[in-house]
Structure formats: structure tokens, C-alpha cells
Amino acid sequence: MINAGHDMSTLLLALGLMLLIEGAGPLLAPRAWREAFSRALALADGQLRFIGLVSVVIGAALVLSFR
């Protein structure tokens, strides 16, 4: 049986952790974060898709390894 309350709290925990990690860059090093973001804007669509694919694969592997 699926425990919906536990699943929701896990999802919210993951979302909170993601926001914490994503927010650390602009909070701690705004200039470096802005420069990295501007370099990302200069990448071609295919390069961004590849980075996204690698991120999804690594993220999925991490999630599956801890389940």
C-alpha cells in the first residue's frame, strides 16, 4: 500500500533541499553565479539539452540508489 503522506513529505523535503542548494549560489557568490548563468545563456540548445540530460540521468541514479 502506498503511504501518500510519507510520499508527499519526501517530495517536499526534496524540493526544499533543491531550493536550498539552488539558492546558495546567488546568496554566497552573486557575481560568480551571474557570470556562470551568462555563460550558460551563450551555449547552443544542443549543449544545454546535453547538460540537462546528464543532470537528469545523474539525479535519477541518485534517487534510485537511495530507494
Secondary structure in CASP SS format (residue, H / E / C, confidence):
PFRMAT SS
TARGET T0000
AUTHOR 0000-0000-0000
METHOD secondary structure of the structure
MODEL  1
M C 1.00
I C 1.00
N C 1.00
A H 1.00
G H 1.00
H H 1.00
D H 1.00
M H 1.00
S H 1.00
T H 1.00
L H 1.00
L H 1.00
L H 1.00
A H 1.00
L H 1.00
G H 1.00
L H 1.00
M H 1.00
L H 1.00
L H 1.00
I H 1.00
E H 1.00
G H 1.00
A H 1.00
G H 1.00
P H 1.00
L H 1.00
L H 1.00
A C 1.00
P H 1.00
R H 1.00
A H 1.00
W H 1.00
R H 1.00
E H 1.00
A H 1.00
F H 1.00
S H 1.00
R H 1.00
A H 1.00
L H 1.00
A C 1.00
L C 1.00
A C 1.00
D H 1.00
G H 1.00
Q H 1.00
L H 1.00
R H 1.00
F H 1.00
I H 1.00
G H 1.00
L H 1.00
V H 1.00
S H 1.00
V H 1.00
V H 1.00
I H 1.00
G H 1.00
A H 1.00
A H 1.00
L H 1.00
V H 1.00
L H 1.00
S H 1.00
F C 1.00
R C 1.00
END
